[in-house]
Amino acid sequence: MRIGILHNAYRYRGGEDRVVEAETDLLRNAGHHVSQMIIDNRDAFASLGPTLASMSRTVSGWNRHAGTDIALWARREQLDLVHVHNIFPMITPAGPAALAALRVPVVMTLHNFRLICAGGTLTRNGVPCRECIGGGTWRGVVRGCYRGSRAQSASWELSRRRANAGRVWADGVSRFIAPSPHVRDAHVEAGFDAGRMVVRPHFTDLDTAPARSRAGALVVGRIQRGKGVIDLVRAWPASAPVLTVVGTGPDEAETRATAGGNVRFTGHLTREGVAREMTTAGVLISASTLPETFGLTPVEAAACWLPTVAFASGGIANVIEDRITGRLVDPGNTNELVQAAVHVLASPHLQRCMGEAARARYERLYSPAAGLDSLERIYRSALAPTKEGAA
């Protein structure tokens, strides 16, 4: 297949960028022709001139210039299909609309809730929020949910309305990929066609051997409100094994100031560095109180034979089998989260059993082989109506 990958990269590299890179490598290694069109916010907003041009093109929520460029790219590369990832703020729905006008099948991964929530997270002020799912998206504009700005939230609302009026999501996308049932259900509730929603989890290509010995707890992620790291550090008992915190963020200084002597901070680590930590830890703690779309870090931990303790909310709850590959506790109850982690750490036998079950689940659902098979099946289903019509 001749596959296009369309993505608006983030100014600060995150999980979506990692997924785009991993899937591109996966497809190329399988023999597919893959052409990327990546629009990078860092380039678009690098200086005053490009910034003003970018703002003028996206203030309406519809970047027709990007749509024109994307159409030219699709024609030049003779693409059979385009896989769309993030489209905000530079691509906008004008990108998928341009592809639909060319009758190029589009598959779109729903990495977040941006199509139905201005903030993209279904949260407000760090707590779950579903007020806009019923159609009253004006609330997101009034509250400035998109980047804390009413003006940018209004741009998002204009984008949403124009996309709906042009039936971009209703007719222009052949298949939506939801990384978890949690994401699928939220979009279906908001009015998206359930028949075009496919649940397909992300994969990881980490491949490690089981460690001979493990010790301590590990938390990996951005240190900011909603991610729960500061609450976890504050609640971590002085008598417990060492808690290692991997990551940086706006609340790092405050979190370090509240930490006890048995809390270790590594700062940012490379992917290889994170894997090394995962192969020697006894349990991963996912402390986020947000309704995450997926749980890529717990999947990476599973590849490293490491069980995860997490809150039973969002997409992460779909990744972990309670008391089999890890533990799920009541959402927001940090003390219970800590107790569950300490309980796992106290039993090397439990760590080993849960780690082996997590690794088996990874090989079945989240390995590169599983990722390629599911992705190719989705592509074939998206292409089928086109091929039938041509016949």
C-alpha positions as MATLAB code, in Angstrom:
seq = 'MRIGILHNAYRYRGGEDRVVEAETDLLRNAGHHVSQMIIDNRDAFASLGPTLASMSRTVSGWNRHAGTDIALWARREQLDLVHVHNIFPMITPAGPAALAALRVPVVMTLHNFRLICAGGTLTRNGVPCRECIGGGTWRGVVRGCYRGSRAQSASWELSRRRANAGRVWADGVSRFIAPSPHVRDAHVEAGFDAGRMVVRPHFTDLDTAPARSRAGALVVGRIQRGKGVIDLVRAWPASAPVLTVVGTGPDEAETRATAGGNVRFTGHLTREGVAREMTTAGVLISASTLPETFGLTPVEAAACWLPTVAFASGGIANVIEDRITGRLVDPGNTNELVQAAVHVLASPHLQRCMGEAARARYERLYSPAAGLDSLERIYRSALAPTKEGAA';
ca = [
       0.000    0.000    0.000;
       1.004    3.610   -0.548;
       0.217    5.184    2.805;
       0.358    8.817    3.873;
       0.921    9.865    7.486;
      -0.455   13.322    8.327;
       0.403   14.825   11.701;
       0.647   18.192   13.450;
       3.628   17.650   15.762;
       3.611   19.222   19.204;
       5.960   21.941   20.431;
       6.922   19.613   23.282;
       7.377   16.012   22.216;
       4.739   13.675   23.657;
       3.107   10.290   23.367;
       1.297   11.059   20.102;
       4.578   11.896   18.379;
       6.032    8.605   19.631;
       3.068    6.685   18.226;
       3.421    8.376   14.815;
       7.110    7.495   14.624;
       6.603    3.912   15.795;
       3.755    3.221   13.357;
       5.698    4.754   10.463;
       8.690    2.491   11.166;
       6.389   -0.510   11.604;
       4.721    0.027    8.216;
       7.967    0.699    6.371;
       9.593   -2.407    7.826;
       6.589   -4.397    6.585;
       7.272   -3.229    3.019;
       4.672   -0.479    2.633;
       5.464    2.824    0.915;
       5.011    5.457    3.605;
       5.117    9.203    3.006;
       4.935   11.592    5.940;
       3.606   15.127    5.993;
       4.490   16.518    9.404;
       3.651   20.114   10.276;
       5.657   21.151   13.312;
       4.418   23.849   15.683;
       8.034   24.691   16.526;
       8.653   25.686   12.907;
       5.344   27.500   12.500;
       5.833   29.648   15.600;
       9.622   30.051   15.492;
       9.594   33.758   14.629;
       7.242   36.715   14.394;
       6.665   36.506   10.630;
       5.644   32.825   10.527;
       3.680   33.316   13.752;
       1.523   36.072   12.270;
       0.996   34.049    9.086;
       0.074   30.961   11.092;
      -2.352   32.903   13.272;
      -4.080   34.448   10.240;
      -4.514   31.008    8.672;
      -5.896   29.267   11.743;
      -7.916   31.982   13.497;
     -11.017   30.818   11.618;
     -10.333   27.227   12.596;
      -9.965   26.296    8.913;
      -6.509   26.441    7.304;
      -7.269   26.300    3.571;
      -3.570   26.782    2.777;
      -2.755   23.557    4.609;
      -5.621   21.839    2.786;
      -4.165   22.876   -0.571;
      -0.690   21.636    0.373;
      -2.079   18.336    1.623;
      -4.031   17.761   -1.598;
      -0.895   18.413   -3.672;
       1.089   16.002   -1.469;
      -1.528   13.241   -1.803;
      -1.571   13.589   -5.604;
       2.208   13.730   -5.920;
       2.711   10.634   -3.767;
      -0.232    8.793   -5.399;
      -1.446    7.737   -1.975;
      -3.926    4.904   -1.566;
      -4.859    6.070    1.915;
      -3.922    8.711    4.483;
      -3.670    8.046    8.208;
      -4.402   11.281   10.079;
      -3.188   11.863   13.628;
      -3.231   15.287   15.306;
      -4.629   18.171   13.217;
      -4.562   21.082   15.688;
      -3.695   23.876   15.586;
      -2.120   24.150   12.113;
      -3.777   21.529    9.900;
      -7.383   21.940   11.097;
     -10.255   19.900    9.579;
      -9.355   21.490    6.220;
      -6.771   18.714    5.857;
      -9.139   15.722    6.058;
     -11.692   17.698    3.991;
      -9.159   18.184    1.175;
      -8.402   14.459    1.143;
     -12.110   13.600    1.089;
     -12.572   15.896   -1.917;
      -9.937   13.812   -3.719;
     -11.726   10.618   -2.657;
      -8.624    9.485   -0.791;
      -9.727    7.222    2.091;
      -8.883    8.660    5.502;
      -8.203    6.770    8.717;
      -7.940    8.953   11.816;
      -6.575    8.050   15.242;
      -8.364    9.755   18.128;
      -5.363   10.438   20.346;
      -7.402   12.807   22.496;
     -10.898   14.290   22.732;
     -10.178   17.424   20.692;
     -13.023   16.792   18.231;
     -15.590   16.944   21.040;
     -13.843   18.945   23.771;
     -12.052   22.279   23.369;
      -9.469   21.298   25.966;
      -9.028   17.875   24.412;
      -8.985   16.044   27.734;
     -12.610   15.941   28.966;
     -11.379   17.683   32.099;
     -11.554   21.185   33.530;
      -9.375   22.493   36.336;
      -7.930   19.029   36.785;
     -11.220   17.169   37.270;
     -13.343   15.186   34.761;
     -15.802   17.279   32.738;
     -18.342   16.060   30.161;
     -20.475   19.187   29.827;
     -19.803   19.676   26.105;
     -20.519   16.104   25.009;
     -24.233   16.815   24.805;
     -23.653   19.538   22.213;
     -23.311   22.635   24.390;
     -19.742   23.311   23.294;
     -20.214   27.058   23.821;
     -19.277   26.383   27.456;
     -15.748   25.551   26.336;
     -15.533   28.940   24.619;
     -16.852   30.892   27.601;
     -14.391   29.138   29.921;
     -11.471   29.334   27.509;
     -10.877   25.592   27.658;
      -8.612   25.569   24.588;
      -5.174   26.677   25.821;
      -6.787   28.868   28.478;
      -7.900   31.361   25.810;
     -11.433   32.359   24.876;
     -10.208   33.605   21.485;
      -8.508   30.295   20.656;
     -11.476   28.389   22.044;
     -13.734   30.384   19.716;
     -11.446   29.404   16.830;
     -11.836   25.764   17.863;
     -15.629   26.158   17.968;
     -15.676   27.703   14.480;
     -13.564   24.768   13.292;
     -15.936   22.263   14.886;
     -19.028   23.886   13.368;
     -17.559   24.141    9.879;
     -16.392   20.525   10.003;
     -19.849   19.386   11.078;
     -21.564   21.505    8.430;
     -19.270   20.042    5.764;
     -19.782   16.527    7.161;
     -16.012   16.080    7.434;
     -16.350   13.600   10.295;
     -19.605   12.071    9.080;
     -18.499   11.377    5.479;
     -14.841   12.312    5.083;
     -13.260    9.760    7.441;
     -13.591    6.075    6.582;
     -12.448    4.731    9.961;
     -11.766    6.290   13.339;
      -9.263    4.453   15.520;
      -9.975    4.691   19.240;
      -7.068    3.476   21.397;
      -9.501    2.310   24.090;
     -13.221    1.635   24.612;
     -13.242    4.736   26.819;
     -12.387    6.931   23.811;
     -14.845    5.155   21.506;
     -17.725    5.463   23.961;
     -17.187    9.193   24.539;
     -17.224    9.937   20.803;
     -20.257    7.750   20.141;
     -22.068    9.537   22.963;
     -21.155   12.826   21.251;
     -22.808   11.661   18.020;
     -20.051    9.920   16.034;
     -20.983    6.845   13.996;
     -20.236    3.744   16.069;
     -19.988    1.664   12.885;
     -16.850    3.528   11.834;
     -15.203    3.388   15.259;
     -12.547    0.687   15.675;
     -10.879    0.062   19.023;
      -7.193   -0.553   18.412;
      -4.650   -0.107   21.220;
      -1.228    1.370   20.632;
       1.732   -0.993   20.535;
       5.305   -0.800   21.753;
       8.415   -2.462   20.406;
      10.226   -2.712   23.731;
      11.649   -6.197   24.082;
      13.402   -7.036   27.337;
      14.294  -10.104   29.332;
      12.835  -10.639   32.809;
      15.080   -9.245   35.550;
      16.573  -11.529   38.168;
      15.729   -9.130   40.977;
      13.500   -6.083   41.333;
      13.100   -3.391   43.954;
      11.167   -0.216   44.513;
       8.305    1.590   42.812;
       8.433    3.659   39.641;
       6.317    6.513   38.283;
       6.917    7.888   34.789;
       5.317   11.005   33.365;
       5.008   14.745   33.229;
       5.051   16.360   36.675;
       2.010   18.612   36.539;
      -1.437   18.955   38.056;
      -3.783   16.150   37.082;
      -0.961   13.666   36.545;
      -0.972   12.904   40.264;
       2.784   12.743   40.817;
       2.922   15.412   43.509;
       0.072   13.763   45.449;
       1.784   10.377   45.167;
       5.094   11.757   46.433;
       3.399   13.457   49.367;
       1.589   10.237   50.315;
       4.591    7.919   49.889;
       5.427    6.430   53.349;
       8.867    6.969   54.824;
       8.968    3.247   55.652;
       8.232    2.144   52.066;
      10.850    1.108   49.476;
      12.320    3.762   47.216;
       9.959    5.531   44.805;
      11.702    6.626   41.591;
      10.162    9.546   39.706;
      11.052    9.801   36.001;
      10.098   12.988   34.185;
       9.970   16.748   34.425;
       7.229   19.351   34.393;
       5.961   22.652   35.732;
       5.359   21.260   39.244;
       8.731   19.529   39.572;
      10.276   21.992   42.029;
       7.269   21.834   44.351;
       7.186   18.047   44.109;
      10.876   17.730   44.960;
      10.392   20.055   47.942;
       7.708   17.790   49.416;
       9.568   14.507   48.844;
      10.915   12.298   51.598;
      14.352   10.704   51.698;
      13.157    7.550   49.952;
      11.991    9.379   46.814;
      14.465    9.540   43.929;
      14.185   11.910   40.947;
      15.905   11.153   37.632;
      14.617   14.038   35.535;
      14.009   13.358   31.850;
      15.291   10.013   30.556;
      15.570    8.619   27.052;
      13.297    5.764   26.057;
      16.181    3.376   26.711;
      16.710    4.921   30.128;
      13.049    4.462   31.020;
      13.252    0.829   29.897;
      16.230    0.265   32.197;
      14.249    1.629   35.128;
      11.300   -0.602   34.215;
      13.426   -3.743   34.147;
      14.626   -3.217   37.726;
      11.530   -1.763   39.461;
       9.040   -3.928   41.343;
       5.890   -2.044   40.350;
       4.872    0.862   38.116;
       2.448    3.394   39.561;
       0.184    5.304   37.176;
      -0.898    8.223   39.345;
      -2.865   10.278   36.814;
      -6.308   11.358   37.975;
      -7.289   12.364   34.417;
      -9.435   10.131   32.174;
      -6.488    9.208   29.934;
      -7.240    7.970   26.411;
      -4.863    5.030   26.771;
      -2.051    3.726   28.956;
       1.107    3.588   26.841;
       3.419    3.652   29.862;
       1.697    0.631   31.504;
       1.969   -1.164   28.144;
       5.695   -0.411   28.031;
       5.942   -1.682   31.604;
       4.152   -4.890   30.607;
       6.728   -5.414   27.855;
       9.337   -5.220   30.644;
       7.510   -7.829   32.790;
       6.441   -5.102   35.216;
       2.942   -4.913   36.811;
       1.116   -1.592   37.158;
      -1.015   -0.092   39.912;
      -3.434    2.593   38.691;
      -6.762    4.314   39.183;
      -9.728    2.541   37.596;
     -10.596    5.336   35.177;
     -10.185    6.233   31.512;
      -8.273    4.172   29.000;
      -5.719    2.948   31.525;
      -8.422    0.830   33.158;
      -8.785   -1.019   29.832;
      -5.079   -1.896   29.781;
      -4.753   -3.442   33.244;
      -6.489   -6.634   34.399;
      -7.144   -6.107   38.098;
      -5.313   -8.607   40.331;
      -3.895  -10.345   37.237;
      -1.527   -7.897   35.500;
      -1.671   -5.259   38.236;
      -4.100   -3.481   40.524;
      -6.891   -0.979   39.918;
      -8.117    1.197   42.780;
     -10.870    3.759   43.274;
     -10.261    6.879   41.145;
      -8.633    9.708   43.080;
      -7.868    7.666   46.210;
      -4.113    8.217   46.412;
      -3.781    6.466   49.767;
      -5.343    3.321   48.324;
      -3.038    3.599   45.317;
      -0.007    3.726   47.629;
      -1.256    0.812   49.728;
      -1.765   -1.344   46.632;
       1.742   -0.558   45.387;
       3.344   -1.310   48.749;
       1.403   -4.588   48.915;
       2.809   -5.678   45.535;
       6.323   -4.656   46.577;
       6.068   -6.754   49.734;
       5.591   -9.967   47.712;
       8.243  -10.964   45.142;
       5.992  -13.892   44.191;
       3.096  -11.538   43.429;
       5.397   -9.265   41.428;
       6.611  -12.206   39.361;
       3.135  -13.630   38.699;
       1.647  -10.279   37.742;
       4.710   -9.421   35.650;
       4.464  -12.679   33.703;
       0.726  -12.115   33.106;
       1.415   -8.527   31.979;
       4.075   -9.725   29.527;
       1.708  -12.355   28.094;
      -0.970   -9.694   27.605;
       1.572   -7.447   25.907;
       2.582  -10.167   23.443;
      -1.067  -10.881   22.636;
      -2.348   -7.313   22.271;
       0.402   -4.692   22.285;
       3.395   -6.197   20.452;
       4.602   -4.990   17.016;
       3.119   -8.109   15.385;
      -0.282   -7.409   16.926;
      -0.001   -3.714   16.033;
       0.808   -4.375   12.384;
      -1.944   -6.951   11.943;
      -4.632   -4.683   13.411;
      -3.443   -1.637   11.463;
      -3.389   -3.460    8.123;
      -6.871   -4.860    8.748;
      -8.217   -1.363    9.401;
      -6.553   -0.029    6.262;
      -8.022   -2.840    4.149;
     -11.504   -2.170    5.522;
     -11.125    1.553    4.757;
     -10.014    0.788    1.198;
     -12.694   -1.809    0.501;
     -15.559    0.602   -0.350;
     -13.254    2.523   -2.697;
     -12.173   -0.628   -4.495;
     -15.751   -1.888   -4.748;
     -16.858    1.431   -6.207;
     -14.032    1.382   -8.758;
     -15.003   -2.140   -9.798;
];
